[in-house]
Amino acid sequence: MATVIKPSYDAQRKHFLFTDEHLDLRESMKAWVLKELYPHRNEWEETTWPSEIMRRAGELGYLGLCFPEEYGGQGGDYFYSLVRAECMSYSGSGGTNMGFAVQTDMVLPPIHLLGTEEQKQHYLVPGIKGERIGCLCITEPGAGSDVAGIRTTARREGDEYVINGSKIFITNGARADFGIIVTKTDPDARHEGITLFVVDLRDEEGNPVPGFRVSRTLEKMGMHASDTAELAFEDMRVPADAVLGEVGKGFYHISWELQGERLVAAAGCYAGAERMFERTLEYAKEREAFGRPIGRFQAIRHKFAEMATKIEAAKQMVHTTAWRFANGEYPVREITMSKLFAARVCHEVADECVQILGGYGYMKEYEIERAFRDQRLNRIGAGTDEIMLDVIGRSYGL
Ligand SMILES: Cc1cc2nc3c(=O)[nH]c(=O)nc-3n(C[C@H](O)[C@H](O)[C@H](O)COP(=O)(O)OP(=O)(O)OC[C@H]3O[C@@H](n4cnc5c(N)ncnc54)[C@H](O)[C@@H]3O)c2cc1C
């Protein structure tokens, strides 16, 4: 027996969440992302990601990891969503990752949970195959954080509803075949007046359905590989069975959806931070100043130590919270803390990585510049930092 036991930083360790099956998926999906997505990261900044790659991901089974086999999914547990988010971080393109996450973690889960059998066949099945792309329409020009303040209405007329209003900042909005639309069926009520609809936005030829149009696509600071649109609904008639879930319960439905979305967003944040850390570490070992690699200066070494510690804390927080979520708890406070903390860590890491790369950090060719712009959204989308703090504060009865 060895009498001197040394730390082994690279040793494989059994993880309390991830089984060998999760790890196998991580290897195969990561290899796919590096082979088929990563090489196109620069091109897609100009063109946005092509819809065919969603279909390709569907063929490979990556979109339906957590959905039942009867709908074309793999029947896996919630942890597969975290593995998928981690794997997507290797794409080098925050915009591509966001387009995918909208499909897998924002649009399809509520259809699976709340949809009728017909809705599942019509949207979930082709969504899992990647044949049809969805969007989630909550935010409006006049209401973002204050979801109960939305103005889009759905008025009942016989066997139909007539939808009027506009939505803004909608990811996948310019290309989506279908969408979940958050509306007011009782415009005088706040939370209790909200109803969700799941509707076709395009016909079989790909033309917008009557009453729907993409008003404009929006220019952004980052996430350029993702299309972001403003959408208009003008007397758009939908059948009454397009309601998703219960009439008047949409606020609670969407609050549930946001929990899964926030946890996956938090996983994307720690994974994105890890990728930036790795690239920057490589640089710090090679780049020399004053006769030695910059990583050997204590000031820089400590930056890595700080970043690694924060990333590890965010990761463990997300994993522990995901374990509780997957085991039947509804830990809204900790999900909120995870989203807030991981988004902040990702932002701090991005800033430090730019700093460590010096002038090169500011140049496009080193790609930390893009990661820095892309990650800024994490503190705004899926609930701003301020809203996260408010949810946490209120959970203590304040
Ligand atoms: C690139 C991108 C993609 C997006 N994709 C989608 C999508 O696919 N679908 C979708 O529906 N939405 C999407 N969004 C919208 C996003 O969710 C909202 O931008 C976000 O929820 C904030 O809403 P807002 O922009 O209206 O800001 P506001 O709600 O107007 O907030 C403005 C500021 O006020 C603060 N604030 C607001 N209320 C409070 C309060 N009570 N206490 C303290 N501070 C407060 C906020 O934190 C923020 O700092 C996207 C946004 C972007 C930028």
The ligand as a MOL file (V3000), in Angstrom:
LIG
                    3D

  0  0  0     0  0            999 V3000
M  V30 BEGIN CTAB
M  V30 COUNTS 53 58 0 0 0
M  V30 BEGIN ATOM
M  V30 1 C -32.0210 38.1310 -26.7040 0
M  V30 2 C -33.2890 37.9790 -25.9340 0
M  V30 3 C -34.0680 36.8480 -26.1230 0
M  V30 4 C -35.2900 36.7090 -25.4610 0
M  V30 5 N -36.1090 35.6260 -25.7310 0
M  V30 6 C -37.3740 35.6290 -25.2430 0
M  V30 7 C -38.3200 34.6340 -25.6570 0
M  V30 8 O -37.9920 33.7070 -26.4230 0
M  V30 9 N -39.5880 34.7130 -25.1930 0
M  V30 10 C -39.9900 35.6970 -24.3420 0
M  V30 11 O -41.1600 35.7190 -23.9980 0
M  V30 12 N -39.1190 36.6510 -23.9210 0
M  V30 13 C -37.8330 36.6460 -24.3530 0
M  V30 14 N -36.9490 37.6160 -23.9420 0
M  V30 15 C -37.4120 38.6490 -23.0260 0
M  V30 16 C -36.8300 38.5930 -21.6290 0
M  V30 17 O -37.3700 37.5070 -20.9190 0
M  V30 18 C -37.1440 39.9440 -20.9780 0
M  V30 19 O -36.3080 40.9060 -21.6200 0
M  V30 20 C -36.9200 39.9650 -19.4910 0
M  V30 21 O -37.8610 39.1610 -18.8390 0
M  V30 22 C -37.0130 41.3950 -18.9140 0
M  V30 23 O -38.1590 42.0420 -19.3670 0
M  V30 24 P -38.0440 43.5250 -20.0120 0
M  V30 25 O -36.9830 43.4680 -21.0230 0
M  V30 26 O -39.3940 43.9510 -20.4320 0
M  V30 27 O -37.5340 44.4370 -18.8340 0
M  V30 28 P -38.4350 45.1660 -17.7080 0
M  V30 29 O -39.3510 44.1890 -17.0820 0
M  V30 30 O -39.0010 46.4090 -18.2820 0
M  V30 31 O -37.3100 45.5480 -16.6660 0
M  V30 32 C -36.4110 46.6320 -16.8750 0
M  V30 33 C -35.5180 46.7510 -15.6430 0
M  V30 34 O -36.3400 46.9860 -14.4810 0
M  V30 35 C -36.0980 45.9740 -13.5180 0
M  V30 36 N -37.3260 45.6430 -12.8150 0
M  V30 37 C -38.5380 45.3300 -13.3470 0
M  V30 38 N -39.4090 45.0390 -12.3670 0
M  V30 39 C -38.7480 45.1540 -11.2020 0
M  V30 40 C -39.0850 44.9630 -9.8320 0
M  V30 41 N -40.3120 44.5620 -9.4670 0
M  V30 42 N -38.1420 45.1680 -8.8970 0
M  V30 43 C -36.8860 45.5550 -9.2530 0
M  V30 44 N -36.5010 45.7550 -10.5150 0
M  V30 45 C -37.4150 45.5470 -11.4850 0
M  V30 46 C -35.5740 44.7810 -14.3130 0
M  V30 47 O -34.8440 43.8890 -13.5080 0
M  V30 48 C -34.7370 45.4690 -15.3660 0
M  V30 49 O -33.4850 45.7800 -14.8330 0
M  V30 50 C -35.7050 37.7260 -24.5440 0
M  V30 51 C -34.8830 38.8420 -24.3290 0
M  V30 52 C -33.7140 38.9800 -25.0190 0
M  V30 53 C -32.8890 40.2270 -24.7730 0
M  V30 END ATOM
M  V30 BEGIN BOND
M  V30 1 1 1 2
M  V30 2 1 2 3
M  V30 3 2 2 52
M  V30 4 2 3 4
M  V30 5 1 4 5
M  V30 6 1 4 50
M  V30 7 2 5 6
M  V30 8 1 6 7
M  V30 9 1 6 13
M  V30 10 2 7 8
M  V30 11 1 7 9
M  V30 12 1 9 10
M  V30 13 2 10 11
M  V30 14 1 10 12
M  V30 15 2 12 13
M  V30 16 1 13 14
M  V30 17 1 14 15
M  V30 18 1 14 50
M  V30 19 1 15 16
M  V30 20 1 16 17
M  V30 21 1 16 18
M  V30 22 1 18 19
M  V30 23 1 18 20
M  V30 24 1 20 21
M  V30 25 1 20 22
M  V30 26 1 22 23
M  V30 27 1 23 24
M  V30 28 2 24 25
M  V30 29 1 24 26
M  V30 30 1 24 27
M  V30 31 1 27 28
M  V30 32 2 28 29
M  V30 33 1 28 30
M  V30 34 1 28 31
M  V30 35 1 31 32
M  V30 36 1 32 33
M  V30 37 1 33 34
M  V30 38 1 33 48
M  V30 39 1 34 35
M  V30 40 1 35 36
M  V30 41 1 35 46
M  V30 42 1 36 37
M  V30 43 1 36 45
M  V30 44 2 37 38
M  V30 45 1 38 39
M  V30 46 1 39 40
M  V30 47 2 39 45
M  V30 48 1 40 41
M  V30 49 2 40 42
M  V30 50 1 42 43
M  V30 51 2 43 44
M  V30 52 1 44 45
M  V30 53 1 46 47
M  V30 54 1 46 48
M  V30 55 1 48 49
M  V30 56 2 50 51
M  V30 57 1 51 52
M  V30 58 1 52 53
M  V30 END BOND
M  V30 END CTAB
M  END
